Amino acid sequence: MMAENILEVYELTKMYNHFTALDHISITIEKGAVYGLIGQNGAGKSTLMKLISDLAHPSSGSFKLFGHAPNDDPYVYRRVGVLIENSGLYPSLNAFDNMKMKSLAMGCFNRAKILNLLALCGLKDCGSKLTKNFSMGMKQRLGIAMALLNDPEFLILDEPTNGLDPQGILEIRNLLIKLNREQGLTLLISSHILEELSKIATHYAIIKNGRLVECLTSDELFEKCKDCLEIHVDDSSKAVLCLEQQCGVINYNVLAKNVIHIYDHYDKPEIIVKELVMRDVLVYNITMNKLSLEDYYLKKCGDEDVD
């Protein structure tokens, strides 16, 4: 049985005058996925989210939500919850009244539902405390609660852990896991905290300068980030010849600054070092290594800030 596609994006492009913010992006998100968008500040993550949330309009390309083009069926957005940039909180109101204001605007006020959502998001006991006195984590959780008012099946979150302390990050992570695994929501999340994203995401899309670099599953990422032997040498060209011809190494990757990652025969570092030294390759350092999501991102996109 084929999985249901929640989102299908086809060659989506967004131009601002002569600047291309998004360049022919195509992705598919299946029901039940936690889909992580990765890219530096300005890569196009927020632009993509705004386009599929109907907060901006594409220059070209198209997309479907739940198998329907939003232009043909605008009611499809009733199945989508969105938290992008800020949640539009009223600082002089408490959590309940903020939820009430938004639900009245949406035409779906239900006191019991609001109380249930506040409890789900860990805000049951905030009482009359005004949101201007909330921590960043509490504000983010309230923003997520507000995004859930319409009982969405698909939740779009732009940097939900941005600016949070470790406790706040943990609370958001646990909430997102609960929404996905217990409530059955499909999630699209952008984040620059890649280590945190790797704890919950099932799929990833790496975006650089508005273009899609790679899409992969968490299982594929795990395979690509497997153990390797990292060596730092004085001449990577000479080292590679030695690795291939004398050591039988096939699976390796040459990085910047004469660093090489070796993925086979890495259990015999002493033999590799001996062969390199015999062929006048100076070995500065050798370590066993395992790539993190951030390491993999930098490997794909080069040394740039993940922000």
BALOBA-1460 file (C-alpha; in Angstrom, 3 decimals):
// residues 307
<rec num="1" residu="m" x="0.000" y="0.000" z="0.000"/>
<rec num="2" residu="m" x="1.463" y="3.346" z="-1.070"/>
<rec num="3" residu="a" x="1.920" y="6.030" z="1.564"/>
<rec num="4" residu="e" x="-0.284" y="9.107" z="1.285"/>
<rec num="5" residu="n" x="1.558" y="12.242" z="0.204"/>
<rec num="6" residu="i" x="0.764" y="15.242" z="2.392"/>
<rec num="7" residu="l" x="2.817" y="17.697" z="0.333"/>
<rec num="8" residu="e" x="4.061" y="17.505" z="-3.256"/>
<rec num="9" residu="v" x="6.196" y="20.406" z="-4.479"/>
<rec num="10" residu="y" x="7.033" y="20.740" z="-8.177"/>
<rec num="11" residu="e" x="9.800" y="23.082" z="-9.408"/>
<rec num="12" residu="l" x="8.752" y="25.822" z="-6.981"/>
<rec num="13" residu="t" x="10.521" y="29.141" z="-7.642"/>
<rec num="14" residu="k" x="10.301" y="32.543" z="-5.959"/>
<rec num="15" residu="m" x="11.849" y="35.717" z="-7.384"/>
<rec num="16" residu="y" x="12.142" y="39.076" z="-5.649"/>
<rec num="17" residu="n" x="12.977" y="41.492" z="-8.484"/>
<rec num="18" residu="h" x="16.205" y="39.974" z="-9.832"/>
<rec num="19" residu="f" x="16.976" y="37.902" z="-6.723"/>
<rec num="20" residu="t" x="16.105" y="34.199" z="-6.777"/>
<rec num="21" residu="a" x="15.089" y="33.223" z="-3.243"/>
<rec num="22" residu="l" x="13.939" y="29.745" z="-4.249"/>
<rec num="23" residu="d" x="15.125" y="27.985" z="-7.392"/>
<rec num="24" residu="h" x="13.057" y="25.084" z="-8.809"/>
<rec num="25" residu="i" x="12.598" y="23.172" z="-5.544"/>
<rec num="26" residu="s" x="10.842" y="19.791" z="-5.679"/>
<rec num="27" residu="i" x="10.134" y="17.710" z="-2.557"/>
<rec num="28" residu="t" x="7.533" y="15.201" z="-1.395"/>
<rec num="29" residu="i" x="6.432" y="14.704" z="2.216"/>
<rec num="30" residu="e" x="4.611" y="11.507" z="3.140"/>
<rec num="31" residu="k" x="1.991" y="11.172" z="5.843"/>
<rec num="32" residu="g" x="3.539" y="10.659" z="9.287"/>
<rec num="33" residu="a" x="6.949" y="12.097" z="8.411"/>
<rec num="34" residu="v" x="8.957" y="14.586" z="10.442"/>
<rec num="35" residu="y" x="10.621" y="16.481" z="7.611"/>
<rec num="36" residu="g" x="13.586" y="18.682" z="8.461"/>
<rec num="37" residu="l" x="14.653" y="21.625" z="6.290"/>
<rec num="38" residu="i" x="18.368" y="22.384" z="6.655"/>
<rec num="39" residu="g" x="20.208" y="25.431" z="5.372"/>
<rec num="40" residu="q" x="22.008" y="28.575" z="6.411"/>
<rec num="41" residu="n" x="20.212" y="31.858" z="7.010"/>
<rec num="42" residu="g" x="18.857" y="33.070" z="3.668"/>
<rec num="43" residu="a" x="19.008" y="29.636" z="2.032"/>
<rec num="44" residu="g" x="15.285" y="29.688" z="1.242"/>
<rec num="45" residu="k" x="13.788" y="27.586" z="4.061"/>
<rec num="46" residu="s" x="11.366" y="30.248" z="5.306"/>
<rec num="47" residu="t" x="10.485" y="31.242" z="1.740"/>
<rec num="48" residu="l" x="9.480" y="27.663" z="0.935"/>
<rec num="49" residu="m" x="7.358" y="27.483" z="4.086"/>
<rec num="50" residu="k" x="5.635" y="30.785" z="3.289"/>
<rec num="51" residu="l" x="4.794" y="29.635" z="-0.230"/>
<rec num="52" residu="i" x="3.167" y="26.394" z="0.866"/>
<rec num="53" residu="s" x="1.391" y="28.208" z="3.740"/>
<rec num="54" residu="d" x="-0.163" y="30.757" z="1.329"/>
<rec num="55" residu="l" x="1.746" y="33.614" z="2.985"/>
<rec num="56" residu="a" x="3.534" y="34.358" z="-0.308"/>
<rec num="57" residu="h" x="2.957" y="33.432" z="-3.933"/>
<rec num="58" residu="p" x="5.403" y="31.527" z="-6.155"/>
<rec num="59" residu="s" x="6.889" y="33.032" z="-9.292"/>
<rec num="60" residu="s" x="6.599" y="29.642" z="-10.982"/>
<rec num="61" residu="g" x="6.070" y="26.004" z="-10.132"/>
<rec num="62" residu="s" x="3.244" y="24.432" z="-8.176"/>
<rec num="63" residu="f" x="2.419" y="22.281" z="-5.175"/>
<rec num="64" residu="k" x="-0.327" y="20.087" z="-3.815"/>
<rec num="65" residu="l" x="-1.545" y="19.618" z="-0.256"/>
<rec num="66" residu="f" x="-3.292" y="16.315" z="0.455"/>
<rec num="67" residu="g" x="-3.436" y="15.722" z="-3.293"/>
<rec num="68" residu="h" x="-5.172" y="19.028" z="-4.056"/>
<rec num="69" residu="a" x="-3.864" y="22.233" z="-5.609"/>
<rec num="70" residu="p" x="-4.733" y="25.021" z="-3.126"/>
<rec num="71" residu="n" x="-5.867" y="27.303" z="-5.976"/>
<rec num="72" residu="d" x="-8.524" y="24.719" z="-6.835"/>
<rec num="73" residu="d" x="-9.396" y="23.839" z="-3.243"/>
<rec num="74" residu="p" x="-8.502" y="26.615" z="-0.747"/>
<rec num="75" residu="y" x="-10.284" y="24.718" z="2.024"/>
<rec num="76" residu="v" x="-7.292" y="22.369" z="2.086"/>
<rec num="77" residu="y" x="-5.586" y="24.910" z="4.364"/>
<rec num="78" residu="r" x="-8.050" y="23.956" z="7.094"/>
<rec num="79" residu="r" x="-5.922" y="20.821" z="7.467"/>
<rec num="80" residu="v" x="-2.683" y="22.799" z="7.917"/>
<rec num="81" residu="g" x="-1.268" y="24.524" z="11.010"/>
<rec num="82" residu="v" x="1.466" y="27.135" z="10.670"/>
<rec num="83" residu="l" x="3.984" y="28.834" z="12.962"/>
<rec num="84" residu="i" x="6.358" y="31.011" z="10.945"/>
<rec num="85" residu="e" x="8.551" y="33.811" z="12.360"/>
<rec num="86" residu="n" x="6.233" y="34.818" z="15.211"/>
<rec num="87" residu="s" x="2.917" y="33.674" z="16.562"/>
<rec num="88" residu="g" x="1.317" y="37.132" z="16.874"/>
<rec num="89" residu="l" x="0.845" y="36.949" z="20.631"/>
<rec num="90" residu="y" x="-0.887" y="39.732" z="22.530"/>
<rec num="91" residu="p" x="1.609" y="40.527" z="25.339"/>
<rec num="92" residu="s" x="-1.049" y="41.933" z="27.681"/>
<rec num="93" residu="l" x="-3.198" y="38.788" z="27.530"/>
<rec num="94" residu="n" x="-2.710" y="35.418" z="29.205"/>
<rec num="95" residu="a" x="-2.369" y="32.154" z="27.300"/>
<rec num="96" residu="f" x="-6.076" y="31.282" z="27.353"/>
<rec num="97" residu="d" x="-7.163" y="34.706" z="26.128"/>
<rec num="98" residu="n" x="-4.592" y="34.654" z="23.331"/>
<rec num="99" residu="m" x="-6.001" y="31.309" z="22.237"/>
<rec num="100" residu="k" x="-9.542" y="32.650" z="22.563"/>
<rec num="101" residu="m" x="-8.784" y="35.703" z="20.406"/>
<rec num="102" residu="k" x="-7.339" y="33.585" z="17.614"/>
<rec num="103" residu="s" x="-10.088" y="30.962" z="17.750"/>
<rec num="104" residu="l" x="-12.778" y="33.671" z="17.574"/>
<rec num="105" residu="a" x="-11.049" y="35.130" z="14.511"/>
<rec num="106" residu="m" x="-11.030" y="31.651" z="12.970"/>
<rec num="107" residu="g" x="-14.647" y="31.008" z="13.930"/>
<rec num="108" residu="c" x="-13.810" y="27.923" z="15.993"/>
<rec num="109" residu="f" x="-13.954" y="29.016" z="19.654"/>
<rec num="110" residu="n" x="-14.270" y="26.066" z="22.003"/>
<rec num="111" residu="r" x="-13.272" y="26.520" z="25.628"/>
<rec num="112" residu="a" x="-12.676" y="22.816" z="26.289"/>
<rec num="113" residu="k" x="-10.479" y="22.485" z="23.194"/>
<rec num="114" residu="i" x="-8.356" y="25.475" z="24.251"/>
<rec num="115" residu="l" x="-7.836" y="24.012" z="27.717"/>
<rec num="116" residu="n" x="-6.897" y="20.646" z="26.205"/>
<rec num="117" residu="l" x="-4.387" y="22.246" z="23.832"/>
<rec num="118" residu="l" x="-2.819" y="24.289" z="26.630"/>
<rec num="119" residu="a" x="-2.437" y="21.089" z="28.653"/>
<rec num="120" residu="l" x="-0.990" y="19.239" z="25.649"/>
<rec num="121" residu="c" x="1.591" y="22.000" z="25.179"/>
<rec num="122" residu="g" x="2.552" y="22.127" z="28.860"/>
<rec num="123" residu="l" x="0.779" y="25.406" z="29.623"/>
<rec num="124" residu="k" x="-2.062" y="24.133" z="31.787"/>
<rec num="125" residu="d" x="-0.787" y="25.849" z="34.931"/>
<rec num="126" residu="c" x="0.195" y="29.262" z="33.549"/>
<rec num="127" residu="g" x="-3.124" y="30.724" z="34.736"/>
<rec num="128" residu="s" x="-3.422" y="34.513" z="34.549"/>
<rec num="129" residu="k" x="0.265" y="35.071" z="33.787"/>
<rec num="130" residu="l" x="0.572" y="37.530" z="30.905"/>
<rec num="131" residu="t" x="2.456" y="36.363" z="27.840"/>
<rec num="132" residu="k" x="4.850" y="39.331" z="28.086"/>
<rec num="133" residu="n" x="6.178" y="37.578" z="31.190"/>
<rec num="134" residu="f" x="6.527" y="34.186" z="29.473"/>
<rec num="135" residu="s" x="9.881" y="32.594" z="28.788"/>
<rec num="136" residu="m" x="10.853" y="32.078" z="25.139"/>
<rec num="137" residu="g" x="10.027" y="28.396" z="25.506"/>
<rec num="138" residu="m" x="6.545" y="29.146" z="26.846"/>
<rec num="139" residu="k" x="5.907" y="31.577" z="23.986"/>
<rec num="140" residu="q" x="6.959" y="28.974" z="21.429"/>
<rec num="141" residu="r" x="4.734" y="26.321" z="23.005"/>
<rec num="142" residu="l" x="1.823" y="28.763" z="23.034"/>
<rec num="143" residu="g" x="2.505" y="29.517" z="19.367"/>
<rec num="144" residu="i" x="2.348" y="25.800" z="18.610"/>
<rec num="145" residu="a" x="-0.883" y="25.480" z="20.613"/>
<rec num="146" residu="m" x="-2.383" y="28.297" z="18.527"/>
<rec num="147" residu="a" x="-1.281" y="26.544" z="15.341"/>
<rec num="148" residu="l" x="-3.221" y="23.478" z="16.522"/>
<rec num="149" residu="l" x="-6.548" y="25.273" z="16.999"/>
<rec num="150" residu="n" x="-7.931" y="24.081" z="13.661"/>
<rec num="151" residu="d" x="-7.029" y="20.416" z="14.356"/>
<rec num="152" residu="p" x="-4.431" y="20.275" z="11.556"/>
<rec num="153" residu="e" x="-3.010" y="17.090" z="10.092"/>
<rec num="154" residu="f" x="0.080" y="18.895" z="8.783"/>
<rec num="155" residu="l" x="2.079" y="21.291" z="10.975"/>
<rec num="156" residu="i" x="4.635" y="23.744" z="9.531"/>
<rec num="157" residu="l" x="7.141" y="25.157" z="12.043"/>
<rec num="158" residu="d" x="9.892" y="27.647" z="11.218"/>
<rec num="159" residu="e" x="12.773" y="27.465" z="13.733"/>
<rec num="160" residu="p" x="10.620" y="26.325" z="16.700"/>
<rec num="161" residu="t" x="13.654" y="26.060" z="19.034"/>
<rec num="162" residu="n" x="15.370" y="29.297" z="18.002"/>
<rec num="163" residu="g" x="16.635" y="31.277" z="20.994"/>
<rec num="164" residu="l" x="15.655" y="28.655" z="23.569"/>
<rec num="165" residu="d" x="17.761" y="27.401" z="26.458"/>
<rec num="166" residu="p" x="18.436" y="23.635" z="26.787"/>
<rec num="167" residu="q" x="15.331" y="23.100" z="28.932"/>
<rec num="168" residu="g" x="13.145" y="24.957" z="26.443"/>
<rec num="169" residu="i" x="14.602" y="22.948" z="23.555"/>
<rec num="170" residu="l" x="13.872" y="19.692" z="25.397"/>
<rec num="171" residu="e" x="10.267" y="20.751" z="26.048"/>
<rec num="172" residu="i" x="9.692" y="21.602" z="22.380"/>
<rec num="173" residu="r" x="11.315" y="18.335" z="21.275"/>
<rec num="174" residu="n" x="9.104" y="16.260" z="23.566"/>
<rec num="175" residu="l" x="6.024" y="18.153" z="22.376"/>
<rec num="176" residu="l" x="6.844" y="17.583" z="18.703"/>
<rec num="177" residu="i" x="7.484" y="13.888" z="19.304"/>
<rec num="178" residu="k" x="4.115" y="13.629" z="21.054"/>
<rec num="179" residu="l" x="2.328" y="15.455" z="18.231"/>
<rec num="180" residu="n" x="3.872" y="13.163" z="15.641"/>
<rec num="181" residu="r" x="3.745" y="9.798" z="17.381"/>
<rec num="182" residu="e" x="0.617" y="10.137" z="19.516"/>
<rec num="183" residu="q" x="-1.488" y="12.664" z="17.603"/>
<rec num="184" residu="g" x="-0.404" y="11.456" z="14.157"/>
<rec num="185" residu="l" x="0.598" y="14.859" z="12.774"/>
<rec num="186" residu="t" x="2.981" y="15.209" z="9.853"/>
<rec num="187" residu="l" x="5.612" y="17.873" z="10.585"/>
<rec num="188" residu="l" x="7.721" y="20.176" z="8.418"/>
<rec num="189" residu="i" x="10.403" y="21.827" z="10.557"/>
<rec num="190" residu="s" x="13.229" y="24.192" z="9.718"/>
<rec num="191" residu="s" x="16.068" y="24.462" z="12.207"/>
<rec num="192" residu="h" x="19.687" y="25.559" z="12.425"/>
<rec num="193" residu="i" x="20.181" y="23.417" z="15.555"/>
<rec num="194" residu="l" x="21.058" y="20.366" z="13.507"/>
<rec num="195" residu="e" x="21.957" y="18.080" z="16.401"/>
<rec num="196" residu="e" x="18.503" y="18.677" z="17.855"/>
<rec num="197" residu="l" x="16.769" y="18.155" z="14.517"/>
<rec num="198" residu="s" x="18.543" y="14.825" z="14.080"/>
<rec num="199" residu="k" x="16.801" y="13.531" z="17.235"/>
<rec num="200" residu="i" x="13.309" y="13.774" z="15.750"/>
<rec num="201" residu="a" x="13.455" y="14.015" z="11.943"/>
<rec num="202" residu="t" x="12.652" y="11.063" z="9.680"/>
<rec num="203" residu="h" x="13.538" y="12.917" z="6.462"/>
<rec num="204" residu="y" x="15.770" y="15.832" z="5.489"/>
<rec num="205" residu="a" x="16.091" y="18.355" z="2.676"/>
<rec num="206" residu="i" x="19.313" y="20.358" z="2.438"/>
<rec num="207" residu="i" x="18.903" y="23.758" z="0.765"/>
<rec num="208" residu="k" x="21.704" y="26.106" z="-0.277"/>
<rec num="209" residu="n" x="21.261" y="29.470" z="-2.006"/>
<rec num="210" residu="g" x="17.664" y="28.632" z="-2.857"/>
<rec num="211" residu="r" x="18.519" y="25.313" z="-4.476"/>
<rec num="212" residu="l" x="17.899" y="21.786" z="-3.278"/>
<rec num="213" residu="v" x="21.205" y="20.046" z="-2.545"/>
<rec num="214" residu="e" x="19.879" y="16.681" z="-1.381"/>
<rec num="215" residu="c" x="16.853" y="14.872" z="0.049"/>
<rec num="216" residu="l" x="17.415" y="11.839" z="2.230"/>
<rec num="217" residu="t" x="15.830" y="9.754" z="4.970"/>
<rec num="218" residu="s" x="17.206" y="9.380" z="8.484"/>
<rec num="219" residu="d" x="18.273" y="5.819" z="7.588"/>
<rec num="220" residu="e" x="20.164" y="7.096" z="4.549"/>
<rec num="221" residu="l" x="21.794" y="9.785" z="6.670"/>
<rec num="222" residu="f" x="22.843" y="7.184" z="9.231"/>
<rec num="223" residu="e" x="24.506" y="5.165" z="6.483"/>
<rec num="224" residu="k" x="26.281" y="8.233" z="5.095"/>
<rec num="225" residu="c" x="27.466" y="9.228" z="8.579"/>
<rec num="226" residu="k" x="28.896" y="5.825" z="9.418"/>
<rec num="227" residu="d" x="32.248" y="5.351" z="11.119"/>
<rec num="228" residu="c" x="35.318" y="6.454" z="9.237"/>
<rec num="229" residu="l" x="39.032" y="6.898" z="9.700"/>
<rec num="230" residu="e" x="40.023" y="10.552" z="9.416"/>
<rec num="231" residu="i" x="43.592" y="11.281" z="8.383"/>
<rec num="232" residu="h" x="45.298" y="14.646" z="7.990"/>
<rec num="233" residu="v" x="48.243" y="14.525" z="5.584"/>
<rec num="234" residu="d" x="50.613" y="16.911" z="3.838"/>
<rec num="235" residu="d" x="49.609" y="15.866" z="0.307"/>
<rec num="236" residu="s" x="46.146" y="14.418" z="-0.302"/>
<rec num="237" residu="s" x="46.874" y="13.577" z="-3.966"/>
<rec num="238" residu="k" x="49.820" y="11.336" z="-3.082"/>
<rec num="239" residu="a" x="47.860" y="9.882" z="-0.167"/>
<rec num="240" residu="v" x="44.898" y="8.938" z="-2.373"/>
<rec num="241" residu="l" x="47.143" y="7.082" z="-4.829"/>
<rec num="242" residu="c" x="48.622" y="5.119" z="-1.957"/>
<rec num="243" residu="l" x="45.233" y="4.368" z="-0.419"/>
<rec num="244" residu="e" x="43.872" y="3.044" z="-3.708"/>
<rec num="245" residu="q" x="46.913" y="1.159" z="-4.993"/>
<rec num="246" residu="q" x="48.571" y="-0.141" z="-1.829"/>
<rec num="247" residu="c" x="45.717" y="-0.319" z="0.691"/>
<rec num="248" residu="g" x="42.799" y="-1.266" z="-1.566"/>
<rec num="249" residu="v" x="40.668" y="1.605" z="-0.286"/>
<rec num="250" residu="i" x="37.706" y="2.362" z="-2.557"/>
<rec num="251" residu="n" x="35.261" y="4.264" z="-0.366"/>
<rec num="252" residu="y" x="36.805" y="7.544" z="0.758"/>
<rec num="253" residu="n" x="36.219" y="11.281" z="0.597"/>
<rec num="254" residu="v" x="38.802" y="14.063" z="0.259"/>
<rec num="255" residu="l" x="37.893" y="17.148" z="2.292"/>
<rec num="256" residu="a" x="39.496" y="20.572" z="2.522"/>
<rec num="257" residu="k" x="42.954" y="21.143" z="4.011"/>
<rec num="258" residu="n" x="44.303" y="17.669" z="3.065"/>
<rec num="259" residu="v" x="41.855" y="15.787" z="5.288"/>
<rec num="260" residu="i" x="40.631" y="12.403" z="4.042"/>
<rec num="261" residu="h" x="37.770" y="10.287" z="5.392"/>
<rec num="262" residu="i" x="38.210" y="6.539" z="4.801"/>
<rec num="263" residu="y" x="35.104" y="4.333" z="5.017"/>
<rec num="264" residu="d" x="36.581" y="0.905" z="4.295"/>
<rec num="265" residu="h" x="39.629" y="-0.780" z="5.822"/>
<rec num="266" residu="y" x="39.373" y="1.793" z="8.622"/>
<rec num="267" residu="d" x="39.858" y="-1.012" z="11.154"/>
<rec num="268" residu="k" x="43.527" y="-1.278" z="10.112"/>
<rec num="269" residu="p" x="44.885" y="2.232" z="10.755"/>
<rec num="270" residu="e" x="48.417" y="1.022" z="11.494"/>
<rec num="271" residu="i" x="48.703" y="-0.578" z="8.036"/>
<rec num="272" residu="i" x="47.374" y="2.541" z="6.322"/>
<rec num="273" residu="v" x="49.792" y="4.810" z="8.197"/>
<rec num="274" residu="k" x="52.716" y="2.489" z="7.442"/>
<rec num="275" residu="e" x="51.946" y="2.481" z="3.701"/>
<rec num="276" residu="l" x="51.571" y="6.255" z="3.612"/>
<rec num="277" residu="v" x="54.842" y="6.886" z="5.450"/>
<rec num="278" residu="m" x="56.690" y="4.417" z="3.197"/>
<rec num="279" residu="r" x="55.619" y="6.534" z="0.222"/>
<rec num="280" residu="d" x="56.763" y="9.802" z="1.774"/>
<rec num="281" residu="v" x="53.328" y="11.009" z="2.805"/>
<rec num="282" residu="l" x="53.516" y="12.894" z="6.082"/>
<rec num="283" residu="v" x="50.638" y="11.955" z="8.423"/>
<rec num="284" residu="y" x="49.852" y="14.750" z="10.876"/>
<rec num="285" residu="n" x="46.901" y="13.181" z="12.624"/>
<rec num="286" residu="i" x="44.697" y="10.089" z="12.493"/>
<rec num="287" residu="t" x="41.433" y="9.556" z="14.386"/>
<rec num="288" residu="m" x="38.319" y="7.404" z="14.304"/>
<rec num="289" residu="n" x="35.374" y="9.588" z="13.435"/>
<rec num="290" residu="k" x="31.606" y="9.537" z="13.018"/>
<rec num="291" residu="l" x="29.885" y="12.362" z="11.176"/>
<rec num="292" residu="s" x="27.083" y="14.278" z="12.867"/>
<rec num="293" residu="l" x="24.239" y="15.857" z="10.893"/>
<rec num="294" residu="e" x="26.114" y="19.166" z="11.078"/>
<rec num="295" residu="d" x="29.314" y="17.513" z="9.804"/>
<rec num="296" residu="y" x="27.379" y="16.019" z="6.908"/>
<rec num="297" residu="y" x="25.749" y="19.351" z="6.107"/>
<rec num="298" residu="l" x="29.137" y="21.091" z="6.016"/>
<rec num="299" residu="k" x="30.506" y="18.295" z="3.856"/>
<rec num="300" residu="k" x="27.695" y="18.824" z="1.332"/>
<rec num="301" residu="c" x="27.603" y="22.619" z="1.442"/>
<rec num="302" residu="g" x="31.139" y="23.639" z="2.384"/>
<rec num="303" residu="d" x="32.396" y="25.524" z="5.425"/>
<rec num="304" residu="e" x="29.654" y="28.028" z="6.097"/>
<rec num="305" residu="d" x="27.627" y="28.966" z="9.139"/>
<rec num="306" residu="v" x="24.636" y="26.751" z="9.824"/>
<rec num="307" residu="d" x="22.246" y="29.482" z="10.855"/>
